[in-house]
Amino acid sequence: MPGPQHEPPSDLVCSARACGGRAVHALRWNNPRLHTPDRRKTWLACEEHLESLSQHLDARGFLREVVPAERLGALAS
């Protein structure tokens, strides 16, 4: 019997401060000083905030990948 399905919520909201925009990107990241290499945390981004959120994480060496937000359910399986 297959395990439970992990579906992303239908109302994904951008993680940028004071933004209520619909998230279309998932920024998968980790802090190597705190997390194991395979651990991923996720910030969500609308089109408008994708670049600024990506730059923030990348400048700290935390950004691992950017994927479409609709793929979050598949990544959790």
N, C-alpha and C positions, 0 to 999 in steps of 0.2 A: 504494500500500500504506500503510495507516495506521501511525502511529508506535507505539512500545511503550506498553502500558497501565501506568499507575501506580496500583497498588492499595495502599491503606493496610494496614498489618499488622493482623491480626485481634486482636492483643493490645495495643491502645492504652492506655497508662498515664498517669495524671495527672502533670503536671509539678511539682506542689507538693511541697516538701521532705518526705520520709518518707511520702508517700502512695503506696500501690500500687493505688489505686482505678481502675476502668475509666473511661477518658476518653470523654466523650460530646460535648464541645465543643472546638473549635479556635479559639484566640485568635490572630489574624493581626496581626502588629505589625512596626514597623520603627523604628529610631532615625534621625531625619532628619539628624542630624549625621554619621552613619556610612554610611547606606544611600541608594541612589537611591530616588526616590519609588515606583517600581514593585516594589522588592524587598520580600518579605515573609518574616519568620521566624515560626515557629509554636510556641506553647506549647499543651499539651493540658490539659484540665480535666475533673474529675469534677463532678457536681452540687454537692457540698459545697464545692469550692474555686473554682468559677466566679467568684463575686463578689470574693473576695480577690485572685485573680490578675488579674482585669479591672481592679480598682481600682488595683493596683500599676502596671500598664502605663499606664492612663489618667492617673494623677497625673503621669506623666512625659511625657505627650503622645505615647506610642508606640502605643497601641491603635488599630488601623485597622478591624477587623471581628471579629465572633464568628460562626462558622458551625458547623453540626453536624460532628462529627469524621468521620462517614461520607462527607462531601463532599470530603475531602482528596484522594482519587484523582482526582476530576474537576478540582480546582483545579491539580493538577500537570501536567495534559495541555496 
